[in-house]
């Protein structure tokens, strides 16, 4: 009788591992495509802009995909989706690093004074830099060991910075495009839905909690 659950568990683990491999390969496809275009000289008249836009777009896309895991697992009941969230979040950081390196290396040629001026004087760069900086502690504390060290509550509180990073990323995209903002607005709407869902859940959960007076739950009014 006890053997059945173990076999089922092994099958589930194998499926998860296969899906992780598939997600890993799929997540590298945008970079592979970009490298191939660079190798074949198909990046157009302004290759730096193409690389910058591509890495930035995929950073934001993976941020939104990561944020969609929690709503999807709760709405669909597929709680195993949580096993992919860390990988998706790290890919968001990976593309953010590539986006940042494009700015530092290809665009500014490591001219740090010029970079600092841009961050201070150009609002869309300020927003993008803010989004990147906020992702740093999330990537550094993504391991199981860091979760144990920080404790579950403090870790969860810290990782809520992804909400602010997502907002800063969308603002960066909107301010960057300036004219045709249709695509950035789509990202903004998706982010709004994902954050709105969390707000509704938080309000609903908070309203169900009994009000505490003097350490005891408040009694419901008879009226």
C-alpha positions as CSV (number, residue, x, y, z in Angstrom):
1,X,0.0,0.0,0.0
2,X,2.8,2.4,0.8
3,X,4.6,1.9,-2.5
4,X,1.9,3.6,-4.7
5,X,2.4,7.1,-3.3
6,X,6.2,6.8,-3.8
7,X,5.8,5.8,-7.4
8,X,3.4,8.7,-8.0
9,X,5.8,11.1,-6.3
10,X,8.7,10.0,-8.6
11,X,6.5,10.4,-11.7
12,X,5.6,13.9,-10.5
13,X,9.2,14.8,-9.9
14,X,10.2,13.6,-13.3
15,X,7.5,15.7,-15.0
16,X,8.7,18.7,-13.0
17,X,12.3,18.2,-14.0
18,X,11.3,17.8,-17.7
19,X,9.2,21.0,-17.6
20,X,12.1,22.8,-15.9
21,X,14.4,21.8,-18.7
22,X,11.8,22.8,-21.3
23,X,11.3,26.2,-19.6
24,X,15.1,26.7,-19.3
25,X,15.6,26.0,-23.1
26,X,12.6,28.2,-24.0
27,X,13.8,31.1,-21.8
28,X,17.1,31.1,-23.6
29,X,15.6,31.3,-27.0
30,X,15.3,35.1,-27.1
31,X,19.0,35.4,-26.3
32,X,19.9,32.6,-28.9
33,X,17.9,34.5,-31.5
34,X,19.7,37.8,-30.6
35,X,23.1,36.2,-30.8
36,X,22.3,34.5,-34.1
37,X,21.2,37.9,-35.6
38,X,24.4,39.5,-34.3
39,X,26.5,36.6,-35.8
40,X,24.8,36.9,-39.2
41,X,24.8,40.8,-39.1
42,X,21.0,41.0,-39.1
43,X,20.6,43.5,-36.2
44,X,19.7,46.4,-38.5
45,X,21.1,49.9,-38.8
46,X,21.2,50.4,-35.0
47,X,22.2,47.1,-33.4
48,X,22.7,48.6,-30.0
49,X,19.1,49.8,-29.9
50,X,17.9,46.4,-31.0
51,X,19.8,44.6,-28.3
52,X,18.7,47.2,-25.7
53,X,15.0,46.9,-26.7
54,X,15.1,43.1,-26.9
55,X,16.8,42.5,-23.5
56,X,14.6,45.1,-21.8
57,X,11.4,43.7,-23.2
58,X,12.3,40.2,-22.1
59,X,13.2,41.4,-18.7
60,X,9.7,42.9,-18.3
61,X,8.1,39.8,-19.8
62,X,9.7,37.5,-17.4
63,X,8.9,39.7,-14.5
64,X,5.2,39.6,-15.5
65,X,5.4,35.8,-16.0
66,X,6.9,35.4,-12.6
67,X,4.2,37.6,-11.0
68,X,1.5,35.5,-12.8
69,X,2.5,32.2,-11.1
70,X,0.7,32.9,-7.8
71,X,-2.6,34.0,-9.3
72,X,-2.5,31.0,-11.8
73,X,-1.8,28.4,-9.1
74,X,-4.6,29.7,-6.9
75,X,-7.2,30.1,-9.7
76,X,-6.4,26.8,-11.4
77,X,-5.5,24.8,-8.4
78,X,-2.3,23.7,-10.0
79,X,-0.1,24.4,-6.9
80,X,2.9,22.7,-8.5
81,X,3.4,25.9,-10.6
82,X,5.2,27.4,-7.6
83,X,8.2,25.1,-8.4
84,X,8.9,27.2,-11.5
85,X,8.7,30.6,-10.0
86,X,12.3,30.9,-8.8
87,X,13.6,29.9,-12.3
88,X,11.4,32.4,-14.0
89,X,12.4,35.2,-11.6
90,X,16.1,34.5,-12.1
91,X,15.6,34.7,-15.9
92,X,14.0,38.1,-15.4
93,X,17.2,39.1,-13.5
94,X,19.4,37.4,-16.2
95,X,17.9,39.5,-19.0
96,X,18.0,42.6,-16.7
97,X,21.7,42.1,-16.3
98,X,22.1,41.8,-20.1
99,X,20.0,44.9,-20.5
100,X,22.2,46.8,-18.0
101,X,25.4,45.5,-19.5
102,X,24.3,46.7,-22.9
103,X,23.8,50.2,-21.5
104,X,27.2,50.1,-19.6
105,X,29.3,48.5,-22.2
106,X,27.9,49.0,-25.7
107,X,26.1,52.3,-25.2
108,X,28.4,54.1,-22.7
109,X,31.7,52.2,-23.1
110,X,32.1,52.2,-19.3
111,X,32.0,56.0,-19.1
112,X,30.7,56.0,-15.5
113,X,30.5,59.7,-15.2
114,X,28.3,59.9,-18.3
115,X,26.1,57.0,-16.9
116,X,25.6,58.8,-13.6
117,X,24.5,61.9,-15.5
118,X,22.0,59.9,-17.5
119,X,20.6,58.2,-14.4
120,X,20.2,61.6,-12.7
121,X,19.0,63.7,-15.6
122,X,16.9,61.3,-17.8
123,X,13.8,60.1,-15.9
124,X,13.3,56.9,-18.0
125,X,16.9,55.8,-17.2
126,X,16.3,56.6,-13.5
127,X,13.2,54.4,-13.6
128,X,15.0,51.6,-15.4
129,X,18.0,51.7,-13.0
130,X,15.6,51.6,-10.1
131,X,13.9,48.5,-11.4
132,X,17.3,46.8,-11.9
133,X,18.7,47.7,-8.4
134,X,15.5,46.4,-6.8
135,X,16.0,43.0,-8.5
136,X,19.5,42.6,-7.1
137,X,18.5,41.6,-3.5
138,X,15.8,39.4,-4.9
139,X,18.3,37.4,-7.0
140,X,20.8,37.3,-4.2
141,X,18.3,35.9,-1.7
142,X,16.6,33.4,-4.1
143,X,18.3,30.3,-2.6
144,X,16.7,28.0,-0.1
145,X,19.6,28.8,2.3
146,X,18.8,32.5,2.2
147,X,15.1,31.8,2.9
148,X,16.1,29.9,6.0
149,X,18.5,32.6,7.1
150,X,16.1,35.5,6.7
151,X,13.0,33.5,7.8
152,X,9.9,33.1,5.8
153,X,8.1,36.3,6.8
154,X,11.1,38.6,6.3
155,X,12.0,36.8,3.0
156,X,8.4,37.3,1.7
157,X,8.5,41.0,2.8
158,X,11.8,41.6,0.9
159,X,10.5,39.8,-2.2
160,X,7.6,42.2,-2.4
161,X,10.1,44.5,-4.0
162,X,9.3,42.8,-7.2
163,X,6.1,44.7,-7.3
164,X,8.0,48.0,-7.2
165,X,10.5,46.8,-9.7
166,X,7.7,45.8,-12.1
167,X,6.1,49.2,-11.8
168,X,9.5,51.0,-12.3
169,X,10.1,48.7,-15.3
170,X,6.8,49.6,-16.9
171,X,7.3,53.3,-16.3
172,X,10.8,53.0,-17.8
173,X,9.3,51.4,-20.9
174,X,6.5,54.0,-21.3
175,X,8.9,56.9,-20.9
176,X,11.4,55.3,-23.3
177,X,8.9,54.8,-26.1
178,X,7.3,58.3,-25.8
179,X,5.2,58.2,-29.0
180,X,3.7,54.8,-29.8
181,X,3.0,53.6,-26.3
182,X,0.5,50.8,-27.2
183,X,2.9,47.9,-26.3
184,X,4.1,49.5,-23.0
185,X,0.4,50.1,-22.1
186,X,-0.3,46.4,-22.7
187,X,2.4,45.5,-20.2
188,X,1.1,48.1,-17.8
189,X,-2.4,46.7,-18.0
190,X,-1.1,43.1,-17.4
191,X,0.9,44.4,-14.4
192,X,-2.2,46.3,-13.1
193,X,-4.3,43.1,-13.3
194,X,-1.7,41.0,-11.5
195,X,-1.2,43.6,-8.7
196,X,-4.9,44.3,-8.6
197,X,-5.6,40.6,-8.0
198,X,-3.1,40.6,-5.1
199,X,-4.8,43.7,-3.6
200,X,-8.2,42.1,-3.8
201,X,-6.9,38.9,-2.1
202,X,-5.3,41.0,0.6
203,X,-8.4,43.1,1.3
204,X,-10.6,40.0,1.3
205,X,-8.3,38.1,3.7
206,X,-8.0,41.1,5.9
207,X,-11.7,41.6,6.1
208,X,-12.2,38.0,7.3
209,X,-9.8,38.4,10.2
210,X,-11.4,39.2,13.5
211,X,-10.6,42.6,15.1
212,X,-8.5,42.1,18.2
213,X,-9.1,44.1,21.4
214,X,-7.0,43.5,24.4
215,X,-5.6,40.3,22.9
216,X,-9.0,38.7,22.3
217,X,-11.1,38.6,19.1
218,X,-13.9,41.2,19.1
219,X,-17.4,39.9,19.5
220,X,-19.7,40.4,16.7
221,X,-22.3,43.0,17.2
222,X,-25.8,41.7,17.8
223,X,-27.3,44.5,15.9
